[in-house]
Amino acid sequence: MKKGEKLAILGSNGAGKSTLFMQFNGIFRPNSGSIKYQGHDISYKNKALIELRKKVGIVFQDPDSQLFSASVWQDISFGPLNLGLSEEVVTERVKQALIDTETTDLEDKPTHLLSYGQKKRVSIAGVLAMGPEVIIFDEPTAGLDPRHSQEFMQLLEKLSILGKTIILSTHDVDLAYSWSDRLVIMSSGEIIAHGEPGELFLRPKIVERADLALPWLIEMHIELVQKGWLPPSTPLPKTREDLFRTIPVKNDLAG
């Protein structure tokens, strides 16, 4: 993967996404095959795993599984302090993580008083303060309402722009299609396809095998082409704005 790239692991519930993520971080060890980081097989020796987890951070689906300190500042600083960093460097990292996740107003707040969405952001800040190159998100929008889901995905976009490589798991086909640069589709514990999102969703056998539906943007695009509203050569829309721009206005249709 390239620096700043966005990869979605897509599959229905029980497809094996979370188990795969645990292998990326060395928490689980694969029964066969190997996991590579930067072209090298990962080592399961304690020192090597510590180094790996500095570079590859995981944000779990349930933020309560990651937050255990009394205050937000204490929780975010816990990881960097355990890396043996100086107090000055830890303070700098925590402040930057608070800025990046837009949680500076929460630094003194007890973690148990945070809302669910705030806990999500603070759990990300705790991972960011470790200085990882890759951040893995397990079902990041689970439990969030549509507005907070959108805000959360905007945060992931910001992290990508900052140069973090982002990997997320989801069963939301619309999110996976619109957000990702590359897509991996899983079914029954296996990776059955990987590649460019638009190309994969136009392969009906793969979509059916993974028990997935088409993203609504692709469904709408196909319908408009079939009805003659759009020429077949019209590129697949990646966002709703892309789709709206391709739809002819009334005068164009009349002509």
Number of C-alpha atoms within 10 A of each C-alpha: 13 8 14 19 18 21 24 26 26 29 27 18 13 13 20 19 27 21 15 22 21 16 15 23 23 21 14 13 17 14 6 6 8 13 17 11 14 7 7 9 11 19 16 14 9 9 9 12 17 15 12 19 20 20 17 23 23 23 23 19 18 17 19 14 10 19 20 14 15 13 18 27 23 19 21 29 24 17 20 23 17 10 13 10 12 11 12 8 13 22 18 13 21 27 19 16 25 24 13 18 22 15 17 17 9 16 18 12 13 15 22 15 10 15 9 15 18 17 21 24 20 29 24 27 28 28 25 29 24 25 19 17 17 22 23 24 22 20 20 21 22 13 13 15 10 10 8 13 17 14 14 19 15 13 17 24 18 15 18 18 13 12 14 22 22 24 22 24 25 22 22 17 20 17 17 24 25 16 20 21 16 20 25 21 27 25 21 15 14 13 18 13 17 17 13 15 22 19 11 19 21 13 11 13 11 17 17 11 13 20 15 19 14 16 17 13 19 19 12 15 20 16 13 16 14 12 9 10 14 17 12 13 7 11 13 17 18 17 13 11 9 13 17 11 10 17 14 12 10 8 7 8 9 7 5
